[in-house]
Amino acid sequence: MAQSKMVSHISRDIKKDDFVRIIAGRDRGKQGKVLQVYPKDGRLRVERIHMIKRHTRPTQQMQQGGIIEREGTIHISNVMLLCTRCNRGVRVGHQVLDDGKKVRVCRRCGDVLDK
C-alpha cells in the first residue's frame, strides 16, 4: 500500500512531452521526450528508449505481420527531468506563484520547468 502511494507521488513530477534523462538501466545517459505516463503503474514510455521487438501476426487492421520495434516502458524512478537552463537531470520542487498557480521548479537553479 505504501509503495503505490510513493509511486503516484513521483509520477506527478513528470508529465507527457517533458524531456528526461535516463539514470539507470541499459539506456543510462540517454535523453528523450516522454510519450506516455502510466501513474498507476509508476512507469512511462520515452521516445527511442528501451526499444523492444514485438512479434505480431497479420490482422484485418495491419495486413503485414512480422517483428515490430517499439518503445517499452521504464520505471519512473529511473529517469530525471531535464532542466533547460542547467541542461542536466534535476530534482523537481513545487512552488505556488503570486497568481495562485502551482508550478514545477528546478531544485538546482530555481528555474520554472512548466511551460
N, C-alpha and C positions, 0 to 999 in steps of 0.2 A: 504494500500500500504506500509506504513512504517513498519507494523508488519511483512510482508513477507520478507522484506529486513533484518530485525533483526534476524529472524529465520535462513535464509540462512547463515548469518554471524556466528552464533553459530554452525551450522552443519559442518562447515569446521574444527572445533576443534576436533570432534570425528569421527573416521573412523571405518570401519569394522575390526574386530579382536582386537580392543582395549579392555582393561579391565576397567570397570566403576563401581562406587558405586552409589546406588540409594539414593537420598537425600530427596525425598518426596513421599507420597503415601503409599499404604498398604504394599509394599515391602521395606520400608525405612530401610537402614542399610545393605542390602544385596549387594553382588558384583557378577558380571558376565561378560561374554565376549559378545561383540556386534556382532550379527549375520547379521544384515542388517540395513542400514541407509536410510531414506527417506527424503532427503534435502528439497524437495518442500513442504512437509507436516510438516517438523520440528519434525519428530518422528523417533524412532528407535526401534529395536527388540533386546532384551537381553536374553541370554541363561538362561532358568529356572526362569525367572522373569515375573510377570503379566501373569500367566498361565490362559488361557480361555478354556472353553469347547465348541467345535463346533459340532453341531448335523448334521451329514452327511447322505445322502441317498446312497444306493448302486448304483454304476455306472459300466460301462464296465471296466474302469481302476482300480477301487477299488471295488472288489467284495463284501466286507463286509462293511455295513454301521454301524452306531452307534455313540457314543459320543467319539470324538477325542479331546485330550487335547493338546494344543499347545501354544506357546508364543504369547502374544498380543503386540501391540505397546504401547510405553510410550513416553511422550513428552520429547524432548531433554533437556529442562530446568530442568528436574527432575533428571538428572544424572551428576556426576562429574567424570572426567578422573582420574584413579588411577596412581600415581607415584610409580615406583618400588623401588625407593630409600627411599622416605618418607613413603611409604606403607599407604597412605591415599588419599582421594579425594582432588584434587588440581585444581586451576585455570590454564589456559593454556595461555602462551605467545608465540610469534613468534620471531625467530632470524635468520639472514642470516649468514651462515658460511663463512669462508675465500674462499672456492671453489665456492661460489655463490649459494649454496643450501639453501633453506628456510626450517627450521625445527621447530617443536613444542617444547617448553621448559616449565618445571615446574616453576611456579611463586614463589614457596616456597623455593626450594633448587637450582634452576638453572640447573638441570639435563636435558639432551636432552631426550625427550619422544619418538621420532621416532626411529625405529629400524635401 
